[in-house]
Amino acid sequence: MDTEYRVLTKRNLLLFFSFFALYAGYLLGNRLLVCFGFALLFLYVFTFHTAHNFFRDFTARRIHYDRTFENENLRVRIQLSAQTSLPLYMVEVADIFPAGDLYNIRALIPDRIDKNSLVELEYQEVCTRKRGVYVLGPLKLVCSDPLGIHRVSRELDVLTNLLVYPQAPDLEYFQVLGDGTLSQVGMETLLKPGHSEEFTGLREYQEGDNPRRIHWPTSARHERLFVKEFREDVITEVSLFLDMHRLALSGVGDVTSVEYIIKAAAALARVAIEKSHLVQVFSLSSSPAHIPPGGGYHHLITILDHFTYLRPQGEDRLEADLASYVPLLKPGSTAVLIACATAINPETLVPLLRHILDRRIRISVILVDDRSFLKVFQDQDYVRRHAPPLAGLREILSREGCGLFLLAKGDDVARKLQEQVR
């Protein structure tokens, strides 16, 4: 607890008149004035003791979802429980919400709080800060006695964690996933001859077809053999490679090249999982991380959890880290490299791309033009001067058969990921 000290307050005035009455009554021999001074002093001591015991048996809890997205509204509920024997009036509650613009959230409880009562407050705030882990709290309670003489406060260590996910833009489609790498690859679910229970159509009999699949009524009507076809679910694998080396970071605050890389990766992971692909993630840095292939809502949450904690680090070359993970890619799958343009060295990347394509793996590259962001590190000057121009890099990657997408500062990520560079 702490108490605010000001000069002209009810408390100070009460003390002044109390001692003044005692002093004057003693000098004048006026017993009534002395009694009046003692009465004021007793009132001060009584209200002091009462006020400083208000929050002794006070508990609180904060309730909210532990995960949300950037720029999303978060609903927070605060429950207060009092075991005090005296009623409380005009209790002020202050909460700390570091994930939004309004850092301090204040509310006033106009109703009286009695013993064993439960009070619930609620507020909503937009998570305007970028992805990361935020700690909400502590709570601060402020109250005064009914006469307003003593004003006391207490801080409650009610702390809760909030994970703010990167905003995953909603993609209507992503051309690379829609086209696929080989026949029957890259679509959510394809119709092809199979052995499931869902009938899709008839076709003429071919050598090697199972005789049990022959549809005799149609065969008799056309005087040649027809077989039944059924639906077979085909699921492909999408691998996302993120450049998380130190020099990949350009820009300040919430507008950085790394945030664009992560937003693009989150959008692709979301659309791929929605299309029933298996998705795996490789974070390339001095502390590389790999999320194995998986699908479904829970796997998307795992990926977003990983993106929330990602920070650029390390000085290794992008191509060397990428080459170490190529053996984990399955033939016929799709790989997407998301990197800053100045981090790519065509002399070492082109042979690696050819090796990947030779394994029947379709690859796309999402280039973030980090030159459009402010420099953060001094050695980025050297890297930008010696990096190939963006136009030349586009031509090289397109010539090698890569799907190519470009992002720059201020771009709409969702729109740009649906505009493949020709």
N, C-alpha and C positions, 0 to 999 in steps of 0.2 A: 504494500500500500504506500501511496505517497499523497501528500496534501499540498495544494497550491497555496502560496503565500503572497498576499497582496496587502496594501496598506488600509484602504477603506473597504473593509468587509464587515459583515454582521458580527463575525467572531471577534475581530479586533475592537469593534465598538462596544461589544458586550463586556470584554475584559476591561476596557478603559473606564466605562461607567461603574463597573463593579469595584475596581480599586479606588476610583474617585469617591464613591459613596462610602467605602470603608475608611478612607483617609479623612474625608471631611467629617464623617460621623464621629470618628475618634477625637479629632481636634475640637469639635463643637460639643462633644459629649451627648450627641443625639443618638439614642438607642435605635429609634425607628430607622434612621438613615443607615446605621450599621447593619441592622437586619436586612434592609433592602440590598445593601452591598453583598451580604452573604447569600441572599436569595439569587442574585444575578450570578454569583460565582458558582453556586450549586447548579444553576441551570446550564452554565457553560460545561461543568464537569459531567453532568448527566448526558447532555447531548453529544459530548465528545466520546464518552464511553459507548453510547448507543450507536453512533455513526460508524465507529471503528470495529464494530462487531456485525455490521450488516452483511458482509460478504464472507464471513467465516465459514459458513456451511452452504456455500453456493457452488453449484456444478453446472457445466455447460458442455455441449457437444455440437459439432458442425457436421452436416450431412450434405453430400453432393456426389455426383459421379466422379470417379477418380481419373477419367480420361475424357478429353474433348478435343476439338479441332481449333486451329487458328481462326479468329474472327467469328467464332460460334458463341451463342449465348449460353451461359452456365447458370443454373438455378442452385442457389445455396440456401439451406435452412439451418437456423441456429435454435437449439432448444436449451432453455435455461430452467433450472430447478433450484428452488430456495427452501431451506430448512430453518430459516431464521424465525424466531418467536415474535418478532415485531414486523409489521407490514412495511413494505418499501414503496416509495413514491417516486415517479419521474426518473426511472433508471435509464441512463444513456448507455448504449452498447456500441462499441467501435470495433470493427474487424479490418484486417489487412488483406487486400486482394492484389498481390503483385503481378498477376497475369493480365491486368487491365489498366486502362488509363486512369481510372479513379482509384488511386492506391488505398485511401482510407475510406471505408464504408461506415457511415454513422446512422444510427436509428435511435429513436426515443420511444420507450414503452409508456404510453399515457395511463395505462390501467395500474391499479394497485396490485402489488405482488404479495400474496399472503403465504403463510407457512404451508409447505407441501404442494404449492402450486407449480404448474408447468406452463411456461410461456414459450411460444414459438414465433420466431421472426423469419422473414424470407426476403431475399433480394436476388436480382439477376444482373449479371455483368457480362459484357462482351470481352472475350479473351483476345485483346488486340496485340499482345506481345507475341513474338515468334516462338516456334517450337521449343520445348524444353521441359524441365521439371521445376515446378514452383511450389513453395510452401506457404499455405494460407494460415494466417494467424500471427501472433496470438490474439486473443480477445481481451478487450479492456472494458471494464464496467465502471461507471461513474454514478454516484448517487449522493444525496444529501439528506440530512434529518428533516422532519416535517417543518421545522422553523427556518430551514435554510441557513443555519449557523455554521455547520461543518459540512464540507464537501470532500468526499473521499473517493479514491479510485483503487481498483485492483486489477492486476493483469493475470489472466488465466492461461496457462500453457496448453491451450487447445490448438494443436498444430495438425494439419492434414496436407497430404501431398496431392498435387494435381499434375497430370501429364498432359501437355498440350501437343497434339499431333500436328505435323505439317499438313496444311490444307491440300487435300488430294483433289485436283480439278476433275470435274466430271467429263470424261471423254465419250463422245457418241461412238467413236470407233478409233482404232489405231491401225493404219494401213498394213503394217508389217504383220501384225497378228491376224488380220483378216485374210491376207493372201496365203500365208503358210510357206513352208520351205519346200516340201515335196508334195506329191499328190496325197490328199487326205491329211495334211498337216497344217496347223495354224488356225483351224476353225474351232468354234466351241464344241459342236457336236455335228458330225458328218453322217450322211446316209451312205452306206456302202454295204455290200453283201456281208452278212454276219449271221450270228446264231442267237440273237436275242428274241424276245417274245413279240416285238412290235413289227407287224407286216408293213413293207414299204412298196411292193410292186412285183411284177412278173417280168421275166426275160427269157430268151430262148436258151435252151439247154446247151451247155458247152462241155467238152470232154473234161472229166475230172469232177464234175458236179455230183453232189450226193443224190442218189436216186430217190431218197426219201423226200427230197424237196420238189419232186415233180408234181405239178398241178394237173391232174389227169383230166378234169372237165375241160379246161382250156386247151390242153394238148389234143383231146379228141375233136374239139370244135375246129381247130386250125390244122389238124392232121400233121402236126409236128410237136416236138416236146418243148414244154415250158417249165421253168422252175421258179419257186417262190424266193423272194429276197426279203431279208429282215434287217432292221436297224441295228447298227453296231456303234457304240460310243467310242470316239477316238479323242484322247486327251493328249495335248502336246506340252512341252516344257519350255518355259521362258526363263532366261538367265539375265539378271540385271547387274551390270558392273558400274560401280560409282567411284569416281576419282575423288578420294578424300585425303590427298596429300596436302601438305602445308600451303604450297603455292597455289592451290586451287581456290584459296580464299581471297576474293577481291571484294571491295565494297565495305560499307560500314552499317551498323545498326541492323535493321531487319531486311535491308536490301543488299544482299550479297550474292556472289556467284554460287556459293555452296547452297544457299537456300533455293536457288533455281534448280540446281542439280537434284536436290532432295524432293522438291515439288514435282519435278518430272518423273522421278522414280516412283513416288507415291501414286501418281496418276496412272502410270503403266502397271504397277502392281495391282491397283484396284480394277482396272479394266480387264487385265489378264485373268484375275481370279473370278471376276464376274462372268467371263466367257469360259469358265471351267478349265483353264490351263493350270498346270503346276508351275509354281514360281519359286525361284531361288535367287538369293541376293548375295553379291560379293562386294564388300567395302574394301577398296584398295588403299592402304596407308601403311605406316610403320607398324600398326597393330591391326592387321587385316582380320576381317570377320566374315563368316560364311553362314548364311541361313539356308539349310538344306531345302530341297524341293518340297512343296506342300501346296495344298489348296483349301478353299473354304474360308469362312468368316474368321475362324480362330487363327488361321495362318496369316491372314491379312493383319489382324491385331498384333501378331508377333512381329511382322515386318514394320508396322508403324511404331511399335515400341522401340525397335532397333533404330529407326530413323530419328526418333526423338532424342536419343543420346548421342548421335553421331557428331563428331568434331574432327576437323582436318588436322592431320599430324603426319610428320615424317618427310624425308627427303628422297625416297627411292623413286626410280623411274616408273612411269605408268605402264609402259610396255612390258617391263620385266615382271611386274606383279600380275599383269593380265596373262602372260604366257604360262605362269605357274598353275593357273586354274583351267587352262584350256582342256587338259585331259579329263576334267570332270564333266565336260559337256557331252551330251548324247548326240550322235548323228541324227539329223532330222529335226533338231530343236532350233530355237530362235534365241539369239544373244543380242543384247542391247547395251552398248557402251555409252555412258553419260559422263562427259569430261569437258574441261575447259579447253578452248581452242589452242592456247599457247602451250599447253602441256603435252601436245601430241608431236612426236617426231616421225615424219613420214618414212624416213629411211629404216627405222626399226619396226614401225607399225605395219607397213604394207606387207612384208613377208609373213608377219603373224596373221594378218587378215586372210591372206591367200591360203595359209595352212588351215585356218578355221573353215573357209569356204570349201576347201578340198575334202573336209570331213562331212560335207553336206549339212553344214550349219549355216543358217541364214543369219546375217549380222547387220544391225543398224547402228548408226552413231548419232547421238544427240550432242551437238556442239554448243557449249555456252560461250558466247563471245565475251570473255573476261576483260577484254580491252574496253568494253563499254562501262566497266565498273571502276571505282577509284582503287588505286594501288594501296596495299596494306603494308607490304614488306619492301625493303629497299632493293633486294635482289630481283624483284619482279620487273624492274627496269631492264635489266640484262636479258631476262627471259623473253620479254615482249619484243625487244629489239632483234633477237636472233630467231624468234619463232617465225615459221612460214606465214605469209599473208593469208587471210581468211579465204579469199577467192581461190588462191592456189590449192589450199587444203580441201576446199569443197570439190574442186575438179579432180583431185587425186582420189578422194574417197568415192566419188560417184563413178569414176572410171574402174575402180576395183569391184564395183557391183554392190556397194553398201547402200542401204536405205539411209538417207541423210536428212536430219532435222536441225534447225538453227534456233537458238534462243539468245536474246540480248536483254539488257536492262530495260524494264518497262513493258516487255512483251506479255501478251496474254498466253500463259503456258498452255492452256487447253487448246486454244486455236492454233498455235504454232505446232503442236504435236499432231495436228490433223492436216498439216500442209507439208508434204514431203518435198524437199528441194530436188529439182530436176537438173 
